[in-house]
Structure formats: C-alpha cells, structure tokens
C-alpha cells in the first residue's frame, strides 16, 4: 500500500472511531485529496463531499469565499483557505475539513509566492487553523506533498479529538 493509501486508511479509521465525516476544498491538488480518501473501501461512511474549486469564481460560487479577498490577498493566502474550509463545512455538514490553495508550477510563482508555496487550512467544528508551506520539486511533487500534508493534518486533528473525548 502506498503512502497516500496508508494515510487515507488511517484517517478513515480515526473518522470511523469518531463517527465523523470529512470534506475537502481543493484548488492546486485538483481533487487529489478526495481521490486518496475515496480509494479506501468503505470511505462513503466518512467522506461527505469534495469541492474542486480551481477558479476564484468557483471558490466564491461553491464555497462562499468573499470575492474581494482575491484582490486583497490573492487566492494563495491564509484568508482564502480559511474561507474555503468554512464554506466546505457549511455546504457539506462535515465536522472535519481541509482546504488547499497553492502555486504548483511550473509557472505562476512570484517573489512573494514562489512555485511550491501552498496554504493549507483545517476545520474541526468551529475551529479553523492554517499554515503556509513550501514544497520543493516539480508540479507533480508539489501536488503530492500537499495531499500528504493535508491528510497528515487531518489525522493529527482526529487523534486530538479522540484524545479529548477520552
């Protein structure tokens, strides 16, 4: 079993223990996080919905990201991924969520946001946390590392939730 499948299976076990669901809101990964989760048999018990919102217009339309944010801070920003997480949770009803937006390359980078820059956000109920990461490599490597980071972050949060319930 490859790394993505192992992580997705572990996430599924944690979500099953919690009797909770997860949703994804993806831009630069193009649905890769949802694909990893749904490759696990039985994932319909814990995977609620996946939103692939590649354009800013769809981030606004599907996830209620305020359109002025794009001009203010750009699509690859803390504010946008936090809004994406909240929108995904609101539209899916899932307790857990992850959102990603980044510059996978090979073009599109800038001095402030070079290729490999990715913002990730996780939602657990009403709590939202976000972090900026920089992943090396080509487009495929940046996207794969983003999926791994997203799943690892979800696992950490489900484990914490299980510990808090214990």
C-alpha positions, 0 to 999 in steps of 0.5 A: 500500500502506498503512502497516500493509501496508508494515510487515507486508511488511517484517517478513515479509521480515526473518522470511523472511531469518531463517527465523523465525516470529512470534506475537502476544498481543493484548488492546486491538488485538483481533487487529489485529496478526495481521490486518496480518501475515496480509494479506501473501501468503505470511505462513503461512511466518512467522506461527505463531499469534495469541492474542486474549486480551481477558479476564484469564481468557483471558490466564491460560487461553491464555497462562499469565499468573499470575492474581494479577498482575491484582490486583497490577498490573492487566492494563495493566502491564509484568508482564502483557505480559511474561507474555503474550509468554512464554506466546505463545512457549511455546504457539506455538514462535515465536522472535519475539513481541509482546504488547499490553495497553492502555486504548483508550477511550473509557472505562476510563482512570484517573489512573494509566492514562489512555485511550491508555496501552498496554504493549507487550512483545517476545520474541526467544528468551529475551529479553523487553523492554517499554515503556509508551506513550501514544497520543493520539486516539480508540479507533480511533487508539489501536488503530492506533498500537499495531499500528504500534508493535508491528510497528515493534518487531518489525522493529527486533528482526529487523534486530538479529538479522540484524545479529548473525548477520552 
